[in-house]
């Protein structure tokens, strides 16, 4: 997505009149919890809310998007089995949570890592938000990529959606928000590209060699030809899926996977380049 298109989409999101939180909540979810002391707890999380796509856009307000998605939950209820009493685990003692949608299939899982949040203001200064959250991991590596999607209508969450990323070094406690929806407004939309660069500078500052070429990598990330090719491939996959998949739930799942892969591909190259230059 080019900067002009990104700005247009942000404007449509910010001025949409409705906000709907889309999340799924099950009474009990099979889970594995890695604690800060190195121990691991297994069992079932009670009333755990998994954030998924948002529909109807975003209404600016005093409540942050992380709170709306329950990413800032401070206490988690864990049962050893489905019939036992639960114990309360505080976020301060938790490192990561793995949720198994299907306990029989370990491939069907979602990981959440604890992170403190920092953002980039319109002057490209790093601001500590003094906020701790559990972020859904989308791609792991030397740099971890976390995030979720926002669509301006329910029908668009699998096509014209906006990806909200969080970047975090694997061994760092802070995640950086290059596109901070909570702070976006018409007066500072033009600084989005600079905010992305600053966020990448922070998570790669341990590698001077990479830092010297960061401007080049950022330009490639926003290269129109490269993005157009990725977009064309995405749209072809969407059309094929819509022609061949008749089950509505399966189609929705496949379309979202196609959208996710499209957005991740735009970060994968720069993240892999960093890992190769700075092993």
C-alpha positions as CSV (number, residue, x, y, z in Angstrom):
1,X,0.0,0.0,0.0
2,X,1.5,3.3,-1.1
3,X,1.6,6.3,1.3
4,X,-1.2,8.2,-0.5
5,X,-3.4,5.1,-0.4
6,X,-2.5,4.5,3.2
7,X,-3.4,8.1,4.1
8,X,-6.8,7.7,2.3
9,X,-7.6,4.5,4.1
10,X,-6.6,6.1,7.4
11,X,-8.9,9.0,6.8
12,X,-11.8,6.7,6.0
13,X,-11.1,4.7,9.2
14,X,-10.8,7.7,11.4
15,X,-14.0,9.3,10.2
16,X,-16.2,6.2,10.2
17,X,-19.1,6.7,12.6
18,X,-19.1,3.3,14.1
19,X,-16.6,1.1,15.9
20,X,-17.2,-2.6,16.5
21,X,-14.8,-4.9,18.3
22,X,-14.6,-8.3,16.7
23,X,-13.1,-10.8,19.1
24,X,-13.8,-14.4,20.0
25,X,-14.3,-15.6,23.5
26,X,-14.5,-19.2,24.6
27,X,-15.2,-20.3,28.2
28,X,-12.1,-22.6,28.2
29,X,-9.1,-22.7,25.8
30,X,-6.3,-25.2,25.9
31,X,-3.1,-23.2,26.7
32,X,0.5,-23.3,27.6
33,X,1.9,-20.4,29.6
34,X,5.6,-19.6,29.8
35,X,6.4,-17.8,33.1
36,X,9.2,-15.2,33.7
37,X,10.9,-17.5,36.1
38,X,11.4,-20.1,33.3
39,X,8.7,-22.5,34.4
40,X,5.7,-23.6,32.2
41,X,2.1,-24.0,33.2
42,X,-0.4,-26.0,31.1
43,X,-4.2,-26.2,31.3
44,X,-7.1,-24.2,30.2
45,X,-7.5,-20.4,30.2
46,X,-10.9,-19.3,31.3
47,X,-12.7,-16.5,29.5
48,X,-9.7,-15.6,27.4
49,X,-10.6,-13.1,24.6
50,X,-8.7,-13.6,21.4
51,X,-8.5,-10.3,19.3
52,X,-9.4,-10.8,15.7
53,X,-10.3,-8.4,12.9
54,X,-12.2,-5.1,13.6
55,X,-15.1,-4.0,11.4
56,X,-16.8,-0.7,10.8
57,X,-13.6,1.3,11.1
58,X,-12.2,3.1,14.0
59,X,-13.7,5.9,16.1
60,X,-11.1,8.1,17.8
61,X,-11.5,8.3,21.5
62,X,-9.9,8.1,24.9
63,X,-9.8,4.3,24.9
64,X,-6.8,2.8,23.2
65,X,-7.2,0.1,20.5
66,X,-5.1,-2.2,22.7
67,X,-7.7,-1.9,25.5
68,X,-10.6,-2.3,23.0
69,X,-9.0,-5.6,22.0
70,X,-8.3,-6.7,25.5
71,X,-4.6,-6.9,24.8
72,X,-3.9,-5.1,28.1
73,X,-5.6,-7.7,30.3
74,X,-3.7,-7.9,33.6
75,X,-5.0,-11.1,35.1
76,X,-5.5,-14.5,33.5
77,X,-7.5,-17.5,34.9
78,X,-5.8,-20.9,34.4
79,X,-7.4,-24.2,35.2
80,X,-5.3,-27.4,35.3
81,X,-8.3,-29.3,33.8
82,X,-11.8,-28.4,32.8
83,X,-13.3,-29.3,36.1
84,X,-10.8,-27.8,38.5
85,X,-10.7,-24.4,40.2
86,X,-8.7,-21.7,38.5
87,X,-5.6,-19.9,39.7
88,X,-5.1,-16.2,38.8
89,X,-1.8,-15.4,37.0
90,X,-0.7,-11.8,36.8
91,X,0.7,-10.4,33.5
92,X,3.9,-9.3,35.4
93,X,4.8,-13.0,35.9
94,X,3.9,-14.2,32.4
95,X,6.3,-14.2,29.4
96,X,4.2,-15.8,26.7
97,X,0.9,-17.6,26.2
98,X,0.2,-20.2,23.5
99,X,-3.4,-20.9,22.7
100,X,-4.3,-24.2,21.0
101,X,-7.5,-23.9,19.0
102,X,-7.3,-27.7,18.5
103,X,-5.5,-29.5,21.4
104,X,-5.0,-32.5,19.1
105,X,-3.2,-30.4,16.5
106,X,-0.2,-28.4,17.7
107,X,0.0,-26.6,14.4
108,X,-3.2,-24.8,15.1
109,X,-2.0,-22.4,17.7
110,X,-1.6,-18.7,18.4
111,X,1.2,-17.2,20.5
112,X,1.0,-14.0,22.5
113,X,4.2,-12.4,23.9
114,X,4.3,-9.8,26.7
115,X,5.7,-6.4,25.6
116,X,6.0,-2.9,26.9
117,X,5.0,-0.4,24.3
118,X,6.8,2.6,22.8
119,X,5.6,4.7,19.9
120,X,6.9,7.3,17.6
121,X,5.5,10.9,17.7
122,X,5.3,13.4,14.8
123,X,8.8,14.7,15.7
124,X,10.2,11.1,15.3
125,X,10.9,10.9,19.0
126,X,10.4,7.6,20.9
127,X,7.7,7.8,23.5
128,X,7.3,5.3,26.3
129,X,3.6,4.6,26.7
130,X,4.0,3.0,30.1
131,X,1.8,0.2,28.9
132,X,2.2,-3.6,29.1
133,X,0.2,-5.8,26.7
134,X,0.1,-9.4,25.3
135,X,0.6,-9.1,21.5
136,X,-0.3,-11.8,19.0
137,X,2.8,-13.0,17.2
138,X,2.5,-13.2,13.4
139,X,6.2,-13.8,12.4
140,X,9.1,-14.7,14.7
141,X,12.8,-14.2,14.2
142,X,15.5,-11.8,15.4
143,X,12.8,-9.2,14.9
144,X,9.3,-10.4,15.9
145,X,6.4,-9.0,14.0
146,X,3.1,-8.7,15.9
147,X,-0.2,-7.1,14.8
148,X,-3.8,-7.3,13.7
149,X,-6.1,-5.9,11.0
150,X,-8.7,-3.1,10.8
151,X,-11.3,-2.9,8.0
152,X,-13.6,0.0,7.3
153,X,-16.6,-2.4,6.8
154,X,-17.1,-6.1,7.6
155,X,-17.0,-6.9,3.9
156,X,-13.6,-5.2,3.6
157,X,-11.7,-6.9,6.4
158,X,-10.3,-9.5,4.0
159,X,-9.6,-7.1,1.1
160,X,-9.0,-3.4,1.9
161,X,-7.8,-3.9,5.4
162,X,-5.2,-1.9,7.3
163,X,-2.5,-3.9,9.1
164,X,-1.4,-2.4,12.5
165,X,2.2,-3.7,13.2
166,X,4.3,-3.9,16.3
167,X,8.1,-4.5,15.9
168,X,10.1,-6.1,18.7
169,X,13.6,-7.5,19.0
170,X,13.3,-11.1,20.2
171,X,15.4,-10.4,23.4
172,X,14.0,-6.9,24.1
173,X,11.1,-6.1,26.4
174,X,9.8,-3.2,24.3
175,X,7.7,-3.3,21.1
176,X,7.6,-0.3,18.8
177,X,4.5,0.9,17.1
178,X,5.3,2.6,13.7
179,X,1.6,3.1,12.9
180,X,0.0,4.1,16.1
181,X,-3.7,4.4,15.5
182,X,-4.2,6.0,18.9
183,X,-2.2,9.0,17.9
184,X,-3.0,9.3,14.2
185,X,-4.7,12.5,13.1
186,X,-5.0,14.6,10.0
187,X,-2.2,17.0,11.2
188,X,0.5,14.3,11.3
189,X,-0.5,11.7,8.7
190,X,2.3,12.9,6.4
191,X,4.9,11.6,8.9
192,X,3.9,7.9,8.6
193,X,6.9,7.0,6.4
194,X,9.3,8.7,8.9
195,X,7.7,6.9,11.8
196,X,8.2,3.5,10.1
197,X,11.9,4.3,9.6
198,X,12.4,5.4,13.2
199,X,10.7,2.3,14.5
200,X,13.0,0.1,12.4
201,X,16.0,2.2,13.5
202,X,15.2,1.3,17.1
203,X,14.8,-2.4,16.6
204,X,18.0,-2.6,14.5
205,X,20.3,-0.2,16.3
206,X,22.6,-3.0,17.4
207,X,23.7,-3.4,13.8
208,X,25.5,-0.3,12.4
209,X,26.1,-2.0,9.0
210,X,22.3,-2.4,8.5
211,X,21.6,1.1,9.8
212,X,23.7,2.6,7.1
213,X,21.5,1.1,4.4
214,X,18.2,1.5,6.2
215,X,17.0,4.3,3.9
216,X,17.6,2.0,0.9
217,X,15.7,-0.8,2.6
218,X,12.8,1.5,3.5
219,X,12.6,2.8,-0.1
220,X,12.4,-0.8,-1.3
221,X,9.7,-1.5,1.2
222,X,7.6,1.3,-0.3
223,X,8.6,0.6,-3.9
224,X,5.5,0.9,-6.1
225,X,6.5,-1.8,-8.6
226,X,7.3,-4.3,-5.8
227,X,4.1,-3.6,-4.0
228,X,2.0,-3.8,-7.2
229,X,3.4,-7.2,-7.9
230,X,2.6,-8.5,-4.4
231,X,-0.9,-6.9,-4.7
232,X,-1.5,-8.6,-8.1
233,X,-0.6,-12.0,-6.7
234,X,-2.9,-11.4,-3.8
235,X,-5.8,-10.5,-5.9
236,X,-5.3,-13.5,-8.2
237,X,-5.3,-15.8,-5.1
238,X,-8.5,-14.1,-3.8
239,X,-10.3,-14.6,-7.2
240,X,-9.3,-18.3,-7.3
241,X,-10.5,-18.8,-3.8
242,X,-13.8,-17.1,-4.4
243,X,-14.4,-19.3,-7.5
244,X,-13.4,-22.6,-6.0
245,X,-14.4,-22.5,-2.2
246,X,-18.1,-22.8,-1.5
247,X,-18.1,-23.1,2.2
248,X,-18.5,-19.5,3.7
249,X,-16.4,-20.1,6.8
250,X,-13.6,-21.7,4.9
251,X,-13.6,-19.0,2.3
252,X,-13.4,-16.3,5.0
253,X,-10.5,-18.2,6.6
254,X,-8.6,-18.5,3.3
255,X,-9.2,-14.9,2.3
256,X,-7.9,-13.7,5.7
257,X,-4.8,-15.9,5.3
258,X,-4.2,-14.4,1.8
259,X,-4.5,-10.9,3.3
260,X,-2.2,-11.8,6.2
261,X,0.4,-13.3,3.8
262,X,0.3,-10.2,1.7
263,X,1.0,-7.8,4.6
264,X,3.7,-10.0,6.1
265,X,5.5,-10.3,2.8
266,X,6.1,-6.5,2.9
267,X,8.0,-6.9,6.2
268,X,9.6,-10.3,5.7
269,X,12.3,-9.1,3.2
270,X,13.6,-6.3,5.4
271,X,13.5,-8.5,8.5
272,X,15.3,-11.3,6.7
273,X,17.9,-8.9,5.4
274,X,18.6,-7.7,8.9
275,X,19.0,-11.3,10.1
276,X,21.4,-12.1,7.3
277,X,23.6,-9.0,7.8
278,X,23.5,-9.2,11.6
279,X,23.4,-12.9,12.5
